[in-house]
């Protein structure tokens, strides 16, 4: 999922640990890149997170880029968070528009998200993120994000900034580290690896994080991305 999606769920109260869903840098990554799915292609993201204080979260999302609009990815997601004594479900939309491809030397994109809470029957979150991708070499890519988010049940309006480094350790393995902060709560970080199989059709992510939502100390995430 895309940064905005992942940010969307993290804008809910920290006790819910619901994520933002970005569909380009991929699934459980918090920081997004500037790229969209290949024109005419789609992908399905699924990931689960287990966090401190017996909090759990599961998300599934999909994104497709029409052949007629090769710079626009249309995405949607469903997310459920559990904490002791409570549970919440969020569904929403995650469009993303590439303004300049990373192949040009500097990628630029805008990603948005809207999240609707099924349990409260109301709009819960909204976000708009600008993403910059800098190819820093044959094996290193840097992604920078900055934007705005809003949460009905959380802190209200929030500004967000973050950075990510991706290093190609091998033909099928990428190492990732990212850090981010927002107006409320503590700065967060996440690191892990992505293994790509099936000729690029399947990605598997394993990540460990700190303060992903600004309040929860630790988390472990397992993610899967499939491209038909």
C-alpha positions as CSV (number, residue, x, y, z in Angstrom):
1,X,0.0,0.0,0.0
2,X,1.0,3.6,-0.3
3,X,2.4,5.9,2.3
4,X,-0.9,7.8,2.6
5,X,-2.8,4.6,3.2
6,X,-0.4,3.4,5.7
7,X,-0.4,6.9,7.3
8,X,-4.2,6.8,7.2
9,X,-4.5,3.9,9.7
10,X,-1.7,5.3,11.9
11,X,-3.6,8.5,12.3
12,X,-6.2,6.6,14.4
13,X,-5.7,6.5,18.1
14,X,-2.4,4.8,19.1
15,X,-4.4,2.2,21.0
16,X,-5.8,0.9,17.7
17,X,-2.5,0.8,15.8
18,X,-4.4,1.1,12.5
19,X,-1.9,1.7,9.5
20,X,-1.7,4.1,6.6
21,X,-1.7,2.2,3.3
22,X,0.8,2.9,0.6
23,X,0.8,0.7,-2.4
24,X,3.9,1.6,-4.3
25,X,7.0,1.5,-2.0
26,X,4.8,-1.3,-1.0
27,X,2.6,-2.9,1.6
28,X,3.8,-2.3,5.1
29,X,6.4,0.3,4.4
30,X,5.5,3.7,5.9
31,X,7.4,5.8,3.4
32,X,6.2,5.8,-0.2
33,X,8.1,6.1,-3.4
34,X,7.1,8.1,-6.5
35,X,6.2,5.2,-8.7
36,X,2.8,3.6,-9.5
37,X,1.9,0.1,-10.7
38,X,2.8,-0.6,-14.3
39,X,0.2,0.5,-16.8
40,X,-2.5,-2.1,-17.2
41,X,-1.2,-4.0,-14.1
42,X,-2.6,-4.6,-10.6
43,X,-1.3,-5.9,-7.3
44,X,-2.8,-7.2,-4.0
45,X,-1.2,-6.4,-0.7
46,X,-1.8,-8.2,2.6
47,X,0.1,-7.7,5.8
48,X,-0.3,-8.4,9.5
49,X,1.3,-6.5,12.4
50,X,1.8,-7.6,16.0
51,X,2.7,-4.8,18.5
52,X,3.3,-4.1,22.1
53,X,0.4,-4.3,24.6
54,X,-1.2,-7.2,22.7
55,X,-2.2,-5.0,19.7
56,X,-2.7,-6.6,16.3
57,X,-3.5,-5.3,12.9
58,X,-4.4,-6.8,9.5
59,X,-4.7,-5.0,6.2
60,X,-5.5,-6.0,2.6
61,X,-5.4,-3.6,-0.3
62,X,-5.3,-3.6,-4.1
63,X,-4.0,-1.1,-6.6
64,X,-4.4,-0.9,-10.4
65,X,-3.1,1.5,-13.1
66,X,-5.3,1.9,-16.2
67,X,-3.6,1.6,-19.5
68,X,-5.3,4.8,-20.6
69,X,-3.9,6.7,-17.5
70,X,-0.4,5.3,-17.0
71,X,0.5,7.8,-14.3
72,X,-2.5,7.2,-12.1
73,X,-2.9,4.3,-9.7
74,X,-6.3,3.6,-8.2
75,X,-6.3,1.8,-4.9
76,X,-8.6,0.6,-2.1
77,X,-8.1,-1.1,1.2
78,X,-9.7,-2.8,4.2
79,X,-8.0,-2.8,7.6
80,X,-8.9,-4.2,11.0
81,X,-7.2,-3.5,14.3
82,X,-7.5,-5.3,17.6
83,X,-6.5,-4.1,21.1
84,X,-7.6,-5.6,24.5
85,X,-11.3,-5.0,24.8
86,X,-11.8,-3.3,21.4
87,X,-11.6,-3.7,17.6
88,X,-12.1,-1.3,14.7
89,X,-12.5,-1.7,10.9
90,X,-11.5,0.8,8.3
91,X,-12.1,0.8,4.6
92,X,-11.0,3.4,2.1
93,X,-9.5,4.7,-1.2
94,X,-5.8,5.4,-2.0
95,X,-5.3,7.2,-5.3
96,X,-1.7,8.1,-6.4
97,X,-0.5,10.2,-9.2
98,X,3.1,10.2,-10.6
99,X,4.1,13.7,-11.7
100,X,7.6,12.7,-12.8
101,X,9.1,9.2,-13.1
102,X,12.1,8.1,-11.1
103,X,13.8,7.1,-14.3
104,X,14.2,10.8,-15.1
105,X,16.6,11.1,-12.2
106,X,14.1,12.6,-9.7
107,X,10.7,11.0,-9.2
108,X,7.7,13.1,-7.9
109,X,4.2,11.9,-6.9
110,X,1.1,12.9,-4.9
111,X,-0.7,10.2,-2.9
112,X,-4.0,10.6,-1.1
113,X,-6.2,8.5,1.2
114,X,-9.7,8.5,2.7
115,X,-10.6,6.1,5.5
116,X,-14.2,5.3,6.5
117,X,-14.8,3.6,9.9
118,X,-17.4,0.9,9.6
119,X,-17.9,0.6,13.4
120,X,-18.7,4.3,13.8
121,X,-20.2,4.9,10.4
122,X,-18.2,8.0,9.7
123,X,-15.2,9.3,7.9
124,X,-12.2,8.6,10.2
125,X,-9.1,9.7,8.4
126,X,-7.7,11.6,5.4
127,X,-4.2,12.3,4.2
128,X,-2.2,13.9,1.3
129,X,1.5,13.1,0.9
130,X,4.1,14.3,-1.6
131,X,6.7,11.6,-2.4
132,X,10.2,12.1,-3.9
133,X,12.4,9.3,-5.2
134,X,16.1,9.8,-5.8
135,X,18.0,7.0,-7.5
136,X,21.3,7.3,-5.7
137,X,23.2,4.6,-7.6
138,X,22.8,1.1,-9.1
139,X,21.8,-0.4,-5.8
140,X,20.6,2.5,-3.5
141,X,17.3,4.4,-3.7
142,X,16.2,7.2,-1.4
143,X,12.6,8.1,-0.8
144,X,11.4,11.3,0.9
145,X,7.9,12.1,2.1
146,X,6.1,15.1,3.5
147,X,2.4,15.8,3.9
148,X,-0.7,16.3,5.9
149,X,-3.1,14.0,7.7
150,X,-6.3,14.3,9.6
151,X,-8.0,11.9,12.1
152,X,-11.5,12.2,13.5
153,X,-10.7,10.2,16.7
154,X,-7.1,11.1,17.1
155,X,-5.1,14.4,17.3
156,X,-7.0,16.1,14.4
157,X,-4.7,17.7,11.9
158,X,-1.1,16.4,11.7
159,X,2.0,17.1,9.6
160,X,4.2,14.2,8.5
161,X,7.8,13.9,7.2
162,X,10.0,10.9,6.7
163,X,12.8,9.3,4.7
164,X,13.7,5.8,3.5
165,X,16.7,4.1,2.1
166,X,16.4,0.9,0.0
167,X,19.5,-1.1,-0.8
168,X,19.5,-4.0,-3.3
169,X,21.6,-6.6,-1.5
170,X,21.1,-9.1,-4.3
171,X,18.9,-9.7,-7.4
172,X,16.0,-10.8,-5.3
173,X,16.6,-9.1,-1.9
174,X,16.1,-5.5,-0.8
175,X,17.1,-4.1,2.6
176,X,15.1,-1.2,3.8
177,X,15.4,1.4,6.7
178,X,13.0,4.3,7.3
179,X,12.4,7.0,9.9
180,X,9.5,9.4,10.2
181,X,7.8,11.9,12.6
182,X,4.6,13.8,12.9
183,X,3.3,16.7,15.0
184,X,2.1,14.4,17.8
185,X,3.8,11.5,19.5
186,X,7.3,10.1,19.2
187,X,9.3,9.8,16.1
188,X,9.2,6.3,14.6
189,X,11.4,4.0,12.6
190,X,11.2,0.7,10.8
191,X,13.7,-1.7,9.1
192,X,13.7,-5.0,7.4
193,X,14.0,-6.9,4.1
194,X,12.0,-7.7,1.0
195,X,12.4,-10.9,-0.9
196,X,11.0,-11.0,-4.5
197,X,10.1,-14.3,-6.1
198,X,8.2,-15.6,-9.1
199,X,10.0,-13.3,-11.6
200,X,8.8,-10.2,-9.7
201,X,5.3,-11.4,-9.2
202,X,5.6,-11.9,-5.4
203,X,7.1,-9.8,-2.7
204,X,7.5,-11.0,0.9
205,X,8.4,-8.4,3.6
206,X,9.6,-8.9,7.2
207,X,9.9,-5.8,9.2
208,X,10.6,-4.6,12.8
209,X,9.5,-1.2,14.0
210,X,9.5,1.3,16.8
211,X,6.7,3.8,17.5
212,X,5.0,3.3,14.1
213,X,2.0,5.2,15.4
214,X,3.9,7.6,17.7
215,X,3.0,5.7,20.9
216,X,3.4,1.9,20.6
217,X,7.0,0.9,21.4
218,X,7.6,-2.2,19.2
219,X,6.0,-4.0,16.3
220,X,6.8,-6.9,13.9
221,X,5.2,-7.0,10.5
222,X,4.9,-9.8,7.8
223,X,3.7,-8.7,4.4
224,X,2.8,-10.2,1.1
225,X,2.4,-8.5,-2.3
226,X,1.1,-10.5,-5.3
227,X,0.9,-9.3,-9.0
228,X,-1.3,-11.4,-11.2
